[in-house]
Amino acid sequence: METLLEKNIEGSIGTQKYLCTINWRNGQLIMDEPESIEGKDLGPDPYTTLLASLAGCTLSTLRMYIDRKGWDIPEI
């Protein structure tokens, strides 16, 4: 069975409240919560990251469709 990802996504959390490190194929992402709920706001919170992934997926799909149709839409 083929894997869906080139490399596993791995996450870790230490003793600092809410600070998570996510390792992915080409780098590292730090996720944290805002100071208003006792985080240090060192990176996007998980909810913002989820919304960003949905936006990225939608925009990539639109670009693929635009390119296949040959439409002249330089930016969305």
C-alpha positions in Angstrom: 0.0 0.0 0.0 1.3 3.4 -0.9 1.6 6.2 1.6 -0.3 9.4 1.1 2.6 11.6 2.4 6.3 11.6 1.5 7.1 11.8 5.1 5.1 11.4 8.3 3.8 14.5 10.1 5.0 14.4 13.7 4.0 16.7 16.5 5.3 17.2 20.0 4.6 19.4 23.0 6.8 20.1 26.0 6.3 21.8 29.3 5.4 25.3 27.9 1.7 25.6 27.9 0.1 25.1 24.4 3.3 25.4 22.4 3.4 22.6 19.8 6.0 21.8 17.2 4.8 20.1 14.1 7.5 18.5 11.8 6.4 18.0 8.2 8.1 17.0 4.9 10.3 20.1 4.5 10.3 21.9 7.8 8.8 22.8 11.1 5.6 24.6 12.1 5.1 26.1 15.6 1.6 26.3 16.9 0.6 28.2 20.0 -2.4 29.9 21.5 -2.9 33.7 22.0 -1.8 35.4 25.2 -5.4 36.0 26.1 -5.7 32.3 27.0 -2.2 31.9 28.5 -0.3 31.0 25.4 2.7 33.1 24.1 1.3 33.7 20.6 4.5 32.3 19.0 2.6 30.8 16.0 -0.9 30.3 14.7 -3.4 28.6 16.9 -4.8 25.2 15.8 -8.1 26.7 14.6 -6.4 29.3 12.5 -4.2 26.6 11.0 -7.2 24.5 10.1 -8.9 27.5 8.4 -5.6 28.3 6.6 -5.4 24.7 5.3 -8.9 24.9 3.9 -8.2 28.3 2.2 -5.0 26.9 0.7 -6.8 23.8 -0.6 -9.6 25.8 -2.1 -7.2 28.3 -3.8 -5.0 25.5 -5.2 -8.1 23.7 -6.6 -9.3 27.0 -8.2 -5.8 27.6 -9.7 -5.8 24.1 -11.1 -9.2 24.5 -12.7 -8.3 28.0 -14.1 -5.1 26.7 -15.6 -6.9 23.7 -17.2 -9.6 26.0 -18.7 -6.9 28.3 -20.0 -8.5 31.4 -18.4 -6.5 34.5 -17.9 -7.0 35.0 -14.1 -3.6 36.0 -12.7 -4.6 36.3 -9.0 -7.5 35.2 -6.8 
